[in-house]
Amino acid sequence: MPQSRNQAFTMNRRRAVGVLGAAAGITCAGLLPGRAAATPAEADALMKTLTGAAAPSEGKVKLHLPQIAENGATVLMKVTVDSPMTANDYVKVVHVVAEGNPLPAVASFHFTPKSGKAEVSTRIRLGKTQNVHAVAIMSNGTVWHTKEEVKVTAGGC
Amino acid sequence: MATANAKIRVPEKAKKGEIVEIKTAITHDMESGQRKDSSDKPIPRRIINKFLCTYNGAEVFRMDMQPAVSANPFISFFVLATETGKIEMTWFDDNGETYTSAAQITVE
């Protein structure tokens, strides 16, 4: 009967798709051999080393990230900091840390008063669903922190 | 990997005191060092680890990159237009190579 044959074909195709998916999963895990994902504690420790002794306050710095990232290999990220960017009051540096990546450090952006405004966009890799943190260090030594959760559909490994 | 091909977009003209956007992209694998090849050998890390923008020789913006920056890194940032001159970008590769691209800006 042609119909049942058709059904059988569909079933096979579904199974095949499932197997492929599983295989892709294995390959993905195999691609990250050296290290599993970092822990939030490791990310915190890294942020402490980056910011030094100053305790971060919440606010001023903002991370613009998608709530859901379909492809973890390229996630568009925009960082903005509320600052007048004058010679006496500007953002020195913003560090971005991804707590669920094999290596939590992502990038550091160094601004100057000549930047005009503290805003930068780039594309980053995220290994899995996780919090992304940003810490901004101002010219007067104050430190500001924020975090954003990103749900990652396919890890960027 | 083919030679890195850098593209930059800098406005030709700006008013004094205007904040202008600069967009840059460069072709680069940004090999993270976390991957293995088909024979299970780790692929060595090779990324662009630093990007620098200068305006008439003075540093305006700098970015330190880790393997978590995507392949073919794209960066968009801002510069305060103060004087007519040259805006120059430099990318620093792990293997010691540097790639540069520059543009002229006229400030009125």
Interface residues (C-beta under 8 A of the other chain):
Chain A: G30 L31 L32 P33 G34 R35 A73 T74 V75 M85 A98 N101 P102 L103 A105 V106 A107 S108 F109 H110 F111 T112 P113 K114 S115 G116 K117 E119 V120 S121 T122 R123 I124 R125 L126 G156 C157
Chain B: I19 V20 S32 G33 Q34 R35 K36 P42 Y55 A58 E59 V60 F61 R62 M63 D64 M65 Q66 P67 A68 V69 S70 A71 P73 F74 I75 S76 F77 F78 V79 L80 T82
